[in-house]
Amino acid sequence: MHTQRQHHHARRTVDPRRAESIAAAYDLAGDNYIAYADGDSTRLFSFEGLHAYADRRLWSLLDAKLCRLRQSGARSVTILDAGCGPGTWLRRLVTRAVELRFATINARGFDVAEAQIETARRMAGNLAPLPGVSLKFDVADLTSPLREATGSVDLTLCLYSVLSHLPIASLPNVASEIARVTRGRFITTVRAVGSTPTIFIDSIDKARNFRLDHSQDRYHIELRNGRSIALRSHLFTARELRKAFGRHFEVEELSGLDIFHSRFLPDRRWNPASVLSDKQFLDLLAQLEELYAGDARFIERATHLLFVGRRRGSSAVLGAERRLPKDDNSRR
């Protein structure tokens, strides 16, 4: 593991005008990324960021997996977050595992962006010293071998755009390595082929222009502040995702995540207060999500695709829910 001192001296110099790699793009975003991706970083479970609905649904799923493991009598849990960014999801899981009184909590997150790892280490300062908690953040590449022992991880995460930024040809090896270290569940989300646009590192209104070349999986972004970003980006079909990981994992769920919420979210800069979402309307959207999340006609029109897999040959300790638990927080 890199120490913070080693990490500081190894930091790459990022051209402030142009980012030509995934690491450079997210390093360039710096602390602004956590506000864009997760909302208020001081309110870990507020789920009020850009992907609030998806975040709440994901958390319902992850919380259920942790609770099921604890209820089985397990006193230890090992969690890996591949492409952890600023570490928000790992901090949520570790916080919850402490609440559930796991005696031993081993958690590691890694990312190619050094600035994001610095943020993750800083934000996790209150968790790392807790008794029984081993929480580490490293600078590492998902296309390299994982350092975890074979069959050692209960929950492996790879959330939002991480897989979208990888060379598509590397997916078989990445899937094989993730499967090697996972003894429990693998949970990932990726940008769907029919999703609405994003510029990944910040809100889309910060862009002057953007274009995704699907033949090359290259995304070119020109920001309003004059900066230019070029990075790898791939939009997934449900079939691609199943093919990549179905060989190693029994598919517990493959569904669309946020088909309706983002598209019907009012904008206070444009819409009058009379059309802002109320409880009744949010309830209706939640019903539509439940109804169409697995529908082949809608799944790839979602903002993200959700894949939940159980390592083939593993026990069913973490449960085998076919659908996400009902979201009691969908009215927030």
Order of alpha helices (4+ residues) and beta strands (2+ residues): alpha-beta-alpha-alpha-alpha-beta-alpha-beta-alpha-beta-beta-alpha-beta-beta-beta-beta-alpha-beta-alpha-beta
